Every structure is written in C-alpha cells, then in structure tokens.
C-alpha cells in the first residue's frame, strides 16, 4: 500500500522549520506557518546530489513557499525549479485520511 501514515513523531513541532523525518531519513518535512500545510520532499540537492538540505532556506514568493538552494528556487508544492524548468526537486504527496496525515511512497 503506497499511502503510509506519517507517525506523530515525524510531524514538525515548529512551523517554518525544515526537519528530517525520524522514520524516513531520506525525507525532509516543512510545515508552512501561514497555511499550516505540511510539505514533504526528498532530502537530496538536485543541483549537487548532496544528501542534506536541512541548511537550505524556505522563503515565500507571495503565498507560495519555495526552497532556496544556492541560486535556485524550488516550489515546495510541485518541486519545480523557477530558474531552470528542466530541474525538479522530488516532492512527496500528502493527504489527510481518517484523521491522520499520510504520505505517498510507491516503493513501500
């Protein structure tokens, strides 16, 4: 089953803070302080293949949160790079189902 419940221990306690998942260390979580939406993305820099994005910065362009990596900006909702359309940051779909938050991981 590809939709997997996200354990409560993985939910970011503070909004506006990038956090590695405790259960899935290759995932990075971010809770937007304005919409309270949870974004889940793969913790790998698409520009350098470096495995740690926790030092990246989330900024808002209007109401859209984007992840600033070096000189590139990636939309957290889609993973699209605003400067390089051919470059993407893999994002993980999320949903609320039966009063819990689930992530879509087809490999599980």
C-alpha positions as CSV (number, residue, x, y, z in Angstrom):
1,X,0.0,0.0,0.0
2,X,1.7,3.2,-1.1
3,X,-0.2,5.6,1.2
4,X,1.6,5.4,4.6
5,X,0.5,7.1,7.8
6,X,3.1,9.6,9.0
7,X,4.0,8.9,12.6
8,X,3.2,11.7,15.0
9,X,6.9,11.8,16.0
10,X,7.7,12.9,12.4
11,X,5.4,15.9,12.4
12,X,7.3,19.1,12.7
13,X,6.7,20.7,16.1
14,X,7.7,24.2,15.0
15,X,6.3,25.8,11.8
16,X,8.8,27.3,9.4
17,X,11.5,24.8,10.2
18,X,13.0,22.2,7.9
19,X,13.2,18.8,9.7
20,X,14.4,15.4,8.7
21,X,11.9,12.6,9.2
22,X,12.8,10.2,12.0
23,X,11.1,7.3,10.3
24,X,12.2,8.0,6.8
25,X,15.6,9.8,7.0
26,X,15.7,10.5,3.3
27,X,12.6,12.7,3.6
28,X,12.5,16.4,4.7
29,X,9.4,17.9,6.3
30,X,8.3,21.6,6.4
31,X,5.2,23.0,7.9
32,X,4.2,26.3,6.4
33,X,3.5,28.9,9.2
34,X,0.8,30.7,7.1
35,X,-1.2,27.8,5.6
36,X,-0.2,25.2,8.2
37,X,0.2,22.8,5.2
38,X,2.8,20.1,5.5
39,X,5.3,19.7,2.7
40,X,7.4,16.6,2.3
41,X,10.3,16.3,-0.1
42,X,13.3,14.1,-0.7
43,X,16.4,15.3,1.2
44,X,18.7,15.4,-1.8
45,X,20.0,18.5,-3.5
46,X,19.1,18.2,-7.2
47,X,21.9,20.6,-8.2
48,X,24.8,18.6,-6.5
49,X,23.2,15.3,-5.4
50,X,24.3,16.2,-1.8
51,X,22.1,14.4,0.7
52,X,21.4,17.1,3.2
53,X,19.0,20.0,2.6
54,X,18.4,21.0,6.2
55,X,20.7,24.1,5.7
56,X,18.5,25.3,2.8
57,X,16.2,28.3,3.4
58,X,12.5,28.4,2.8
59,X,11.2,31.8,1.6
60,X,7.8,32.9,0.3
61,X,7.1,34.4,-3.1
62,X,3.7,35.8,-2.5
63,X,1.8,33.0,-0.8
64,X,4.0,30.2,-2.3
65,X,6.8,28.7,-0.2
66,X,9.9,27.9,-2.1
67,X,13.2,26.3,-1.1
68,X,16.2,28.4,-1.9
69,X,19.2,26.2,-2.8
70,X,22.3,28.1,-3.9
71,X,21.0,30.4,-6.6
72,X,17.9,28.3,-7.5
73,X,14.4,28.3,-6.0
74,X,12.1,25.2,-5.9
75,X,8.4,25.4,-5.4
76,X,7.6,23.2,-2.4
77,X,4.1,22.3,-3.8
78,X,5.4,20.9,-7.1
79,X,9.2,20.7,-6.9
80,X,9.6,22.8,-10.0
81,X,12.7,25.0,-10.2
82,X,11.8,28.6,-11.0
83,X,15.1,29.4,-12.8
84,X,15.7,26.0,-14.5
85,X,12.4,24.4,-15.8
86,X,14.2,21.2,-16.6
87,X,15.3,20.8,-12.9
88,X,13.0,19.4,-10.3
89,X,13.1,18.6,-6.6
90,X,11.2,15.4,-5.9
91,X,8.2,16.1,-3.6
92,X,6.1,13.5,-1.8
93,X,2.3,13.8,-2.0
94,X,0.5,14.1,1.3
95,X,-3.2,13.8,2.3
96,X,-5.5,13.8,5.3
97,X,-7.3,10.4,5.6
98,X,-9.3,9.2,8.5
99,X,-8.0,11.9,10.8
100,X,-4.3,11.2,10.1
101,X,-1.7,12.5,7.7
102,X,-0.4,10.2,5.1
103,X,2.4,10.3,2.6
104,X,2.6,8.6,-0.8
105,X,5.6,6.3,-1.1
106,X,5.1,3.9,-4.0
107,X,8.3,2.0,-3.1
108,X,6.7,0.7,0.1
